[in-house]
């Protein structure tokens, strides 16, 4: 039996509209308690402990991961495992965030009791603020009273989408308050394609004694020796203060073959080579090199003082595409 494409599209459209309407309802009714939750977490000396059962637990894991990767130390604790020793992972310096659509999840009872015993503040994300979990928490972040998107109105769909979106809103608000920037994000995401795309030119550039530097009056014979020794395929002409005066490339050599060895470096050079700032993303450097069909790019500041060289090969080796 095969499904009807029209029926599948109709079903998907219904689900997305129901969940989308719920998200818009939340956006139009941001609770004041969200600001209180941000302040509470910012004041905490420890971590944010996320917990929930079933689908709420899966969402709690995701929120914990998002918080941890954006500058807010966080950890997921399974409520079942908490009752068998993992409560020891939670300290009085922490803040607990519990997720429960109904607010009556029995598996969270020991966690709530522990929080009360050691005066650990709790934040509840629930559709029922007057539930057990809601009334036992210092702060309640209510979910909208919206229907689940499944055909029987019971499977966690809308509620989990709203919980995850509310967790994202909390994480981003904390990012903004902490002034969390790209460099910090890269520190927590060093691996994979995301980490590669966030690498800066400074992280990949060659500098110091590795650079093929020559003076403007160097004989081309000496320039060729320097180009061969440093293996960049170029020579950078600089003055005594490392200001860039020009660049000698393989193309410059071919264009000046006649009486090449009788010339000086500055006579052969391209006078205004392309440069990039060391704070720029390496992906931007790669785009410039691809666009201009070159394999090396000089790294310089606004005054054209040389800081390094980045190569196309460096970007490819780092996984930038």
HURAQUI-V251067 format. One record per run of one state. SS is the DSSP state (h for helix, s for strand, l for the rest). FROM is the first residue (numbers start at 1). TO is the last residue. If there is no record, write none. Layout:
# HURAQUI-V251067
ss->SS from->FROM to->TO
ss->SS from->FROM to->TO
This chain:
# HURAQUI-V251067
ss->l from->1 to->4
ss->h from->5 to->27
ss->l from->28 to->32
ss->h from->33 to->43
ss->l from->44 to->47
ss->s from->48 to->52
ss->l from->53 to->54
ss->h from->55 to->69
ss->l from->70 to->73
ss->s from->74 to->76
ss->l from->77 to->78
ss->h from->79 to->82
ss->l from->83 to->85
ss->h from->86 to->89
ss->l from->90 to->94
ss->s from->95 to->99
ss->l from->100 to->105
ss->h from->106 to->117
ss->l from->118 to->121
ss->s from->122 to->126
ss->l from->127 to->131
ss->h from->132 to->135
ss->l from->136 to->138
ss->s from->139 to->142
ss->l from->143 to->157
ss->h from->158 to->178
ss->l from->179 to->181
ss->h from->182 to->188
ss->l from->189 to->191
ss->h from->192 to->197
ss->l from->198 to->199
ss->s from->200 to->200
ss->h from->201 to->204
ss->l from->205 to->205
ss->s from->206 to->206
ss->l from->207 to->207
ss->h from->208 to->210
ss->l from->211 to->212
ss->s from->213 to->214
ss->l from->215 to->218
ss->s from->219 to->219
ss->h from->220 to->230
ss->l from->231 to->233
ss->s from->234 to->238
ss->l from->239 to->242
ss->s from->243 to->249
ss->h from->250 to->255
ss->l from->256 to->259
ss->h from->260 to->262
ss->l from->263 to->263
ss->s from->264 to->264
ss->h from->265 to->268
ss->l from->269 to->269
ss->s from->270 to->270
ss->l from->271 to->274
ss->s from->275 to->276
ss->l from->277 to->280
ss->s from->281 to->281
ss->h from->282 to->292
ss->l from->293 to->295
ss->s from->296 to->300
ss->l from->301 to->304
ss->s from->305 to->311
ss->h from->312 to->317
ss->l from->318 to->321
